[in-house]
Amino acid sequence: MALRRAAVAPAATSARAALSVTAATHAPESSPHPSTHRGSTFDVSSLHWSVEGAKQSEFQPHPVFDPKAIEDLTIEERPPKDMVERMAKGTVTLARSGFDLVSGYGKDMNRDKWLTRFIFLETVAGVPGMVGAMTRHLRSLAAMRRDRGWIPALLAEAENERMHLMTFINERPDNGLVFRAMVMGAQAVAWNLYFLGYLISPRFCHSFVGYLETEAVSTYTKAIASLDAGEIPEWTDKSAPAIAIKYWGLPKDATFRDMLLQVRADEAVHCRVNQKLSETDQTAQNPFIH
């Protein structure tokens, strides 16, 4: 699975932009406000999006994959090694059973059923990363110690899942009040349970997400196979939505299938990352930061 290193460039750009803003506030001769003086106060936020030469992005840094490298992507479910992982896997199995029932997942899948599953899945999948990041943020403040790189990674994961949702919403923007109410209910339950779980055992929570993402990879693999078999004719020659092309840097002629490949690869990354985080001491540095 090959990642384009260029995908992380926005982080460096943002850092340079922040430094430029700081320099402008402390160097009157280079400030865009000639009348300001050292020690005076003015709205720094007005500079943040207009730093000369800086390229801002609305997205967090995220991996972009070579389509050929992810065409035949597979992921093996990791056998539980201890009680914590067995509990995590069992919880995922139970949650999936309920989710299959609610989303109408079964043998006779069509475009609408797949969209229902994708949209419902991604509305909840964005919860763990955000809750984990928020909890670690508050813990870092309370303990008065560095987080060592976990928070940005979890925030990026949450946004990545949200962007999956944004791409599918383009296909079905109106989902009705009943569906939205179900989504809000599921989010409320997921948020509070995951928050409590993260306070008690972050290891369990990351292990849970690892197994959950394994199921997500399986779901998208089946959807791609169904598309290839001609069972979703509406998507056979459908173009990828503009937001997907922008987010993953896809070619302008990218198809809906190309987008599904990127989504599946993202889920595989989340699986691997959370498996590794579940094995890492919570006070250690994020193992994916070098």
N, C-alpha and C positions, 0 to 999 in steps of 0.2 A: 504494500500500500504506500504509494509515493506521495509525499506532501510537497507542495510548492513553497519554498522558503519565502517567496515574495509575499505570501499571505500574511506574514506577521509584520510587514513593513509599517502599517498604520500606527502601531504602538510606538515605534521609534519616532515617527513623524509627530505624534502627539507630544512626546517628550520634548522634542526640539521646539515645538510650538510653545509649550509651557515655559521653557527656558527663555525663549525670546520675549514672552510677555513679562517675565520677571526682570529681564535686562532692561526692557523699556521703562518699567516703573522706577528703576533705580538710576537711569542714565538720562537726565533731562535733555542732553544734547541730541539723543537719538529717539526721544519720545515723539509720537505722532501728535502730542499736545504741547506745542512750544511754550505755552504760558504756564505749564506746571513747574513746580519747584521740588527739589529734593525734600522728602518728608511730607509733602502735601498729599491729599487724598483725592482720588478720582476713580471712576468705575472701570476697574480692570477687565470686567467681563466684556466690555465693548471692544477690547483688543483681541480677545481669545479667538474669535472666528475670522479675524482679519490680519493675522500675522503674515507678513510678506513671505512668500515662498512655501508656506505650510499648506499641505493637502489634508483636509479633514475628511473623515468618513463617518457616516451615521451608524456603521456597524463595528462591533468588537472584532479584533483579529480572530480569524478562524481558518481552519485548514481548507484548502481547495485541492481536489484530487484529479489526477490524470484519469480520464474516463476508461482508458484501456486497463489501467491497474485495478480498477474496482468492478469491472464487468462481471467477473466470476467470484466476487467476494463471498467468503464463507466464514462462519465463526462457530467455534465449538463451545458448547456449554461447559463451564468449569464445574467439576464435581465438588460438592461442599466438603471442606476440610475439617470443620469442627461444628459445635453446636450453634454458634452465631451464624455461620453461613447456611446451615441447614434451616434455621429459623427464617433467614432472609429468603431463601429459595422457596420455602413453604408459603411465606406471605405473598410472594409474587405469583405462585401457582393459584392461590386463593383469589387474589386480586384479578388475575387474568380470567378466571372462570366467570366472575361477575361482570367484567368488562366485555367479554365475548357475548354474554347475554344482552347487556344494555346496548351494545353497538350492532347487534344483529349479525355477528360474524358466523359464517358457516360455509357450506359447500356452494350454494347458489349465490355467489358474489357478483354484483354488477357495479357500474360506476357509482351510483348513489350510495350503495352499501360500503364500498371502499372509502368514499369521501367521509361518510359518517364515522367510520373507524379512524381514519387518519386525523380528522379534525378533533374528535373527542380525545384521541390519544395525545395529540400535541398540546391541547389545552391543559392537560394534567402533567405532561412530561416536563413542562417548563417550571414546575413548582420546586422539585428537589434542589436544583442548582441555586435558585434564588433563596430558598430557606436556609440552605447550608451556608451560603455566602453571608446572609444577614446574621445568622447565629455566630459565625466565626468573627464577623465584624464587631458585634456587641461584646463577644468574649475578649477580643483583642483590646477593646476600649476599657473593659472592666479590669482585665488583668494587667493592663498597661505594658503589653509586650507585642512584638511584631507577629504578624500572622504567617510570614514567610512564604507568600506566593499562592496560598490556597484560594483566597477570596477572588482574585481576578479570573482564575481558572473556572471557578464555579459560576461566576457571573456570565462568563463567555458561554458556558454550557447552557445556562438558562436562556440567554438571548438566541442561541443557535436553535433551541427547540421552539422558541417563539417565532423565529423566521420560517421554520418548517410550516407552522400554522398559517403564517401570512401567505405563503405560496399556495396552500390548499384553499384558503378563503377566496382567492381569486377565481377559483373554479365554482365555488358555491357560496356567494356572499350573504345570502339570506338563509339563516338556519332556524328561524322560528323561535317563539318564546319558550315553548316547552323544552326544546333542545338546549337553549341558552340557560334555562333554569337548572337543567340537569348538570350542565357544565359547571355552573357556579356552586351547586351543591357538592359536586365531586371535588372542586378546587378547595372548598372550605374544609372538607374532611381531610383531603390530602395534605393541605398546608398545616393544619393543627397536629395531625398525627405525625407528620414528618418532623415538625418542630420539636415535639415532645421526644420523639425517637432520637433526634440529633443531640438533644440535651443529655439523654441517657447513654446512648451508644452511637457515636458517629461511625464507628466501624460497621455496625449492623446496617446503618443507612446507606453507606457507600456500597456495601455488598448487595443490598437490596436493589439499588439502581443498576449495578452490574448485571444482575440476573434479569431485571426488567428490560434493559437495553438488548440483552440477548433475544428476548421475545420480540422486541421491536424490529431487530434485524430479520428475524424469521418472518414477521408480518410483511415487511417490504419485499423480501425475496419472493414470497408467494404472490404478491401483487404484480411484481415484474414478470414472473412466470405466467401469470394469468393474462397480462397484457400481450406478451409474446405469443400466447396461444390463441389470440384473437378474441378473447372473452370480454374485452373492454374496448369495443370498436371505436368508442368516442375518443379514446386516447391514442389510437394507432398512429395517426399522423399529426397529433395535436402539438402545437408549439409550446415551449415552456413559457410561463408568464414572465413579464418584464422584470418583476422584482426578483425572480429566481436567477435570471440572466445577470442581473446587477450584483446580487449577493454572492454567487459562486463564480462570477466572471466567465460564464458560459458563452460560447459563440452565439451570434444573433439567430442562427438557424437551429439552435438547440431544441430538442423535443421534450415532451412531458416525461418520457422515459429517461432521458438524460438527467432530468431533475430528480427523479426517483432514485437513480443510482447515487447521486450526491447525498440525498437524505439518508439512504441506507448506510453509506460510508460514515456519515456523521454519527449515526447511532452506534456503529461498531467502535468508533473512537471513544464515545461516552462509556461504552461497556468496558473497554480496556482501561481507561483512565480511572473509573470508579473501582474497578477490581484492584488496581494498584494502590489507590488511596486507602482502600479498606485494609491493606497490608502495611500501611505506613503509620508510624507514630504520629499522633495528631499535633505534636509540638515540633516535628521535624519539618524541614523545607519540602515544599512541593517537589516530588521526584522528577517532574517533567520540566523543571526550570533548571537551567545550567548556567 
